[in-house]
Amino acid sequence: MELYETIKTVLGLLPIIFIFIVFVFVKNLKWSYRYPIVMMSGWIIIFLSVLAMQEYSIQYAPTEKIAEKVANSDGAAVAFSYLFGWAYALALMLIMDVSHKTYLYLSRKVFSSEKSYNE
């Protein structure tokens, strides 16, 4: 049961990890290129990871009751990821972008204050 839950957690974190990797590669591009790239690639990986998680949950469920419950679910997660996966990818990208810009701003402030303090 622990391996089953661990793999489900990894499949759930996969979109966040992938969007972070894409962000690292495109962070120096202009925002008008960066956001569409992340939106499209993020939407695809979010949709595919939700499908993979659902298939994994059905195929490798520890009990037949859990597999039946997942198989009989209404599929809202798949529909949501298909319709709004792009928005989730953009929200993650925005959080990463704001964090990166804040880090750059604060690092400039700290380094500039240390330089003036040492002189």
Steps between C-alpha positions, in 0.01 A plus 500: 500500500787739573653458154160562342456827692859606430462454126168687506672787681782507245247505216323788675824698535611432144330809349657733756844353443460515122377860501794595721742339252336682209515823702874459554556458126282793391548746788724730295260528207261789456175450692298485176691185404544354849135483604363331182778241508425415862126512443502250214762262637353523851149428376619189318697364795221576750244320285727202439600470866134501609426227246805303617399535863149378429622204295759413762239524775278255315765253384715480813254565779581296812143373529224431254271738690735796447539415130123481460451832679751677274362338185145604588594859583347773288826606334486858623878516546560402139240746371635781718859435389389496137304824524705698752844340505636801315377733776664281766826511302479877471431537872805290583706699251385828654597382848843391376549822305408722795726296729788527254458877454476549877816298552684705237380828652593402854837359397584829326397696808707281734807501279481873437463577872794271585716670238425849631545385858845352430632811324 
